[in-house]
Amino acid sequence: MPLFHVYYARRPTFHPSGELRTPPFMAAALCLSHACLFEIEAASLDDAFRRMQGESWSPNGEARELLQALDLHHTSMSVGDVLRDEEGTYWECLEQGWRALPCDKPREANDVED
C-alpha cells in the first residue's frame, strides 16, 4: 500500500489556500505553515483522508499530546491540510477533492523537512 506523509495546518482556516485573502501554499514553504504528523499507509488520497479522521486514528483522544507538542489544534484532516505521496507530490485537501501544490523549487530541493 502507498505511503503518505501527513501535514496539518498549524493555524487551520478550513478553506483552500489562495482563497479569502490567503496566499496559495507552496511546497517548499510548507514547513512554515504546517507540521508533519507522521507517515501512513493508504490506498489513495481519499483513503488517507478517511484514515486521518479523529474517530479513526484517535478515537479516545490518544493524539492529544502529539497535537499539542506540534502546536496543532485539530485532530481530523480538514480542508487546507496536505498529503505528500511517494513520488514527492504535495496534495492540498480541498472542499471536494485535491489540488497538487505548485513546485517552487526543483524537485530535488523540494522536500520539506520532516
MOURPE-V18198 format. One record per residue. N is the residue number from 1. RES is the residue in three letters. BURIAL is # if it has 16 or more other ideal C-beta (glycine too) atoms within 10 Angstrom, else .. D_FIRST is the distance of its C-alpha to the first C-alpha in whole Angstrom. Layout:
# MOURPE-V18198
n;res;burial;d_first
N;RES;BURIAL;D_FIRST
N;RES;BURIAL;D_FIRST
This chain:
# MOURPE-V18198
n;res;burial;d_first
1;MET;.;0
2;PRO;.;4
3;LEU;.;7
4;PHE;#;10
5;HIS;#;13
6;VAL;#;15
7;TYR;#;19
8;TYR;#;22
9;ALA;#;25
10;ARG;.;28
11;ARG;.;30
12;PRO;#;29
13;THR;.;31
14;PHE;.;28
15;HIS;.;29
16;PRO;#;27
17;SER;#;29
18;GLY;.;32
19;GLU;.;33
20;LEU;.;36
21;ARG;.;37
22;THR;.;34
23;PRO;.;33
24;PRO;.;30
25;PHE;#;27
26;MET;#;27
27;ALA;#;24
28;ALA;#;26
29;ALA;.;28
30;LEU;#;25
31;CYS;.;26
32;LEU;.;29
33;SER;#;28
34;HIS;#;25
35;ALA;#;23
36;CYS;#;20
37;LEU;#;19
38;PHE;.;16
39;GLU;.;12
40;ILE;#;9
41;GLU;.;6
42;ALA;#;6
43;ALA;.;6
44;SER;.;9
45;LEU;#;12
46;ASP;.;13
47;ASP;.;11
48;ALA;#;11
49;PHE;#;15
50;ARG;.;15
51;ARG;#;13
52;MET;#;16
53;GLN;.;19
54;GLY;.;21
55;GLU;.;22
56;SER;.;18
57;TRP;#;18
58;SER;#;21
59;PRO;.;23
60;ASN;.;26
61;GLY;.;26
62;GLU;.;24
63;ALA;#;23
64;ARG;.;27
65;GLU;.;28
66;LEU;.;25
67;LEU;#;26
68;GLN;.;29
69;ALA;.;29
70;LEU;.;27
71;ASP;.;29
72;LEU;#;27
73;HIS;.;29
74;HIS;.;26
75;THR;#;23
76;SER;.;21
77;MET;#;20
78;SER;#;22
79;VAL;#;24
80;GLY;#;24
81;ASP;#;21
82;VAL;#;19
83;LEU;#;15
84;ARG;#;14
85;ASP;#;11
86;GLU;.;11
87;GLU;.;14
88;GLY;.;16
89;THR;.;17
90;TYR;#;18
91;TRP;#;18
92;GLU;#;20
93;CYS;#;20
94;LEU;.;23
95;GLU;.;25
96;GLN;.;23
97;GLY;.;20
98;TRP;#;19
99;ARG;#;21
100;ALA;.;20
101;LEU;#;23
102;PRO;.;25
103;CYS;.;25
104;ASP;.;29
105;LYS;.;28
106;PRO;.;27
107;ARG;.;23
108;GLU;.;24
109;ALA;.;26
110;ASN;#;24
111;ASP;.;21
112;VAL;#;22
113;GLU;.;23
114;ASP;.;21
